């Protein structure tokens, strides 16, 4: 009897494992279908991205337009025949010894400020509490720190120019030390979150 119970228990376990295997096989087939669909989407998106012009690629100009532009530049520079100008430039270059290039200063970014040209500017001036309390008496203003940022408000862009003033004490009164420098507090938007 004990053998029959053991056989029945094992038979039940085998049936459960077969059902679980069938379920897992169905899930595997479903995941394979999803994987194929995602691979197709990925290939389609790669094709779209490759078809778009990359932002750092130069614009293409046909050679005829380029030649016309070059000819107009040459005509504008021609005050004397081109051959004479080339000879004079070559002679001047040969006469001068090869000089070392001037040392380069710190590199400035290639950012253009042109896009801000037409935007309205909102001025914000932040003054330290110590200076504001005494109306600026006994203080001399130093060069301020100016920050510009672009904001989008009510369906338009505008430039917000924030000026943080810095002051130095020039008189000794009320127990304050002469030469003390104070600066306006940093606005909340400038601090990392």
C-alpha positions as CSV (number, residue, x, y, z in Angstrom):
1,X,0.0,0.0,0.0
2,X,2.8,2.3,0.8
3,X,4.3,1.7,-2.7
4,X,0.9,2.6,-4.3
5,X,0.8,5.9,-2.3
6,X,4.4,6.7,-3.3
7,X,3.6,5.9,-7.0
8,X,0.5,8.1,-6.8
9,X,2.5,11.0,-5.3
10,X,5.2,10.7,-7.9
11,X,2.6,10.5,-10.7
12,X,1.0,13.7,-9.4
13,X,4.4,15.4,-9.2
14,X,5.1,14.4,-12.8
15,X,1.8,15.8,-14.0
16,X,2.5,19.1,-12.2
17,X,6.0,19.3,-13.7
18,X,4.6,18.6,-17.2
19,X,1.9,21.3,-16.8
20,X,4.6,23.8,-15.6
21,X,6.9,22.8,-18.5
22,X,4.0,23.5,-21.0
23,X,3.3,26.8,-19.3
24,X,7.0,27.8,-19.5
25,X,7.3,26.7,-23.1
26,X,4.3,28.9,-24.0
27,X,5.8,31.9,-22.2
28,X,9.1,31.3,-24.0
29,X,7.4,31.3,-27.4
30,X,5.6,34.5,-26.4
31,X,8.9,36.1,-25.4
32,X,10.5,35.0,-28.7
33,X,7.7,36.8,-30.6
34,X,8.1,39.9,-28.5
35,X,11.9,39.8,-29.1
36,X,11.3,39.6,-32.9
37,X,9.0,42.6,-32.8
38,X,11.4,44.6,-30.8
39,X,14.3,43.7,-33.1
40,X,12.1,44.9,-36.1
41,X,11.3,48.2,-34.2
42,X,15.0,48.7,-33.5
43,X,16.0,48.1,-37.1
44,X,13.3,50.6,-38.2
45,X,14.5,53.2,-35.7
46,X,18.1,52.8,-36.8
47,X,17.1,53.3,-40.4
48,X,15.3,56.5,-39.4
49,X,18.2,57.8,-37.4
50,X,20.7,57.0,-40.2
51,X,18.5,58.8,-42.6
52,X,18.5,62.0,-40.6
53,X,21.3,64.6,-41.0
54,X,23.6,64.5,-38.0
55,X,24.0,67.9,-36.2
56,X,27.8,68.0,-36.6
57,X,27.9,67.2,-40.2
58,X,28.5,70.0,-42.6
59,X,25.8,71.1,-45.0
60,X,26.4,70.0,-48.6
61,X,26.7,72.6,-51.3
62,X,26.8,71.8,-54.9
63,X,30.1,72.6,-56.6
64,X,28.7,75.1,-59.1
65,X,27.4,77.3,-56.2
66,X,30.7,77.0,-54.4
67,X,32.6,78.0,-57.5
68,X,30.3,81.1,-58.0
69,X,30.9,82.1,-54.4
70,X,34.7,81.7,-54.8
71,X,34.7,83.8,-58.0
72,X,32.7,86.6,-56.3
73,X,35.2,86.6,-53.4
74,X,38.1,86.8,-55.9
75,X,36.5,89.6,-57.8
76,X,36.0,91.5,-54.6
77,X,39.7,91.1,-53.6
78,X,41.1,92.0,-57.0
79,X,42.4,95.6,-56.9
80,X,45.4,94.5,-58.9
81,X,45.9,91.4,-61.0
82,X,45.8,88.2,-59.0
83,X,49.2,87.0,-60.2
84,X,50.9,90.1,-58.9
85,X,49.1,89.8,-55.5
86,X,50.2,86.2,-55.2
87,X,53.8,87.0,-56.0
88,X,53.9,89.9,-53.5
89,X,52.4,87.7,-50.8
90,X,54.9,84.9,-51.5
91,X,57.8,87.4,-51.5
92,X,56.6,88.9,-48.2
93,X,56.3,85.4,-46.7
94,X,59.8,84.4,-47.9
95,X,61.3,87.7,-46.5
96,X,60.0,87.1,-43.0
97,X,61.7,84.5,-40.9
98,X,59.5,81.7,-39.6
99,X,58.2,83.1,-36.3
100,X,56.7,81.0,-33.5
101,X,53.0,81.4,-33.3
102,X,51.8,83.7,-30.4
103,X,50.8,81.8,-27.3
104,X,47.2,81.0,-27.2
105,X,45.1,82.3,-24.4
106,X,42.4,80.3,-22.7
107,X,40.0,78.9,-25.3
108,X,36.6,80.4,-25.3
109,X,33.7,78.2,-26.3
110,X,32.1,78.4,-29.7
111,X,28.8,79.2,-28.3
112,X,27.0,82.0,-30.2
113,X,25.0,84.6,-28.4
114,X,23.0,85.5,-31.5
115,X,19.9,83.5,-30.5
116,X,19.4,85.7,-27.4
117,X,19.6,89.0,-29.4
118,X,15.9,89.5,-29.9
119,X,14.7,88.1,-26.5
120,X,13.4,90.5,-23.8
121,X,15.8,90.9,-20.8
122,X,14.5,90.9,-17.2
123,X,17.0,92.4,-14.8
124,X,17.3,91.0,-11.2
125,X,19.6,92.7,-8.7
126,X,20.4,90.9,-5.5
127,X,21.9,93.0,-2.7
128,X,23.4,91.6,0.6
129,X,21.2,92.1,3.6
130,X,24.0,94.0,5.5
131,X,24.2,96.6,2.8
132,X,20.5,96.9,2.3
133,X,20.0,97.5,6.1
134,X,22.2,100.6,6.2
135,X,21.2,101.8,2.7
136,X,24.8,101.4,1.3
137,X,26.3,103.9,3.7
138,X,29.9,102.9,4.7
139,X,30.1,100.3,1.8
140,X,31.6,100.5,-1.6
141,X,30.4,98.3,-4.4
142,X,32.8,95.9,-6.1
143,X,32.4,94.4,-9.5
144,X,29.2,92.4,-9.5
145,X,28.7,88.8,-10.6
146,X,26.3,88.6,-13.6
147,X,24.5,85.5,-14.7
148,X,22.2,85.1,-17.7
149,X,19.8,82.3,-18.2
150,X,17.0,81.7,-20.6
151,X,13.6,81.1,-19.2
152,X,10.3,79.9,-20.9
153,X,7.4,81.8,-19.5
154,X,3.8,82.0,-20.8
155,X,4.6,80.7,-24.3
156,X,7.7,82.9,-24.8
157,X,11.4,82.9,-24.1
158,X,13.1,85.6,-22.1
159,X,16.6,86.2,-20.7
160,X,16.8,86.7,-17.0
161,X,20.0,88.6,-16.1
162,X,20.7,88.1,-12.4
163,X,23.3,90.5,-10.8
164,X,24.7,89.5,-7.4
165,X,26.4,92.5,-6.0
166,X,29.5,92.4,-3.9
167,X,30.5,95.2,-1.4
168,X,33.5,96.1,0.7
169,X,33.2,98.0,4.0
170,X,35.0,101.4,3.8
171,X,34.3,102.7,7.3
172,X,34.5,101.2,10.8
173,X,31.3,101.7,12.6
174,X,29.0,99.6,14.8
175,X,31.9,97.2,15.5
176,X,32.3,96.2,11.9
177,X,35.8,95.8,10.5
178,X,37.0,97.9,7.6
179,X,37.8,95.9,4.5
180,X,35.0,93.2,5.2
181,X,33.6,91.9,1.9
182,X,30.1,90.7,1.6
183,X,28.3,89.2,-1.4
184,X,24.6,88.7,-2.2
185,X,23.3,85.2,-1.5
186,X,23.2,82.7,-4.3
187,X,19.7,82.2,-5.7
188,X,18.0,78.9,-5.1
189,X,17.9,78.1,-8.9
190,X,21.7,78.2,-9.1
191,X,22.3,75.5,-6.4
192,X,22.3,71.8,-7.4
193,X,19.4,69.7,-6.2
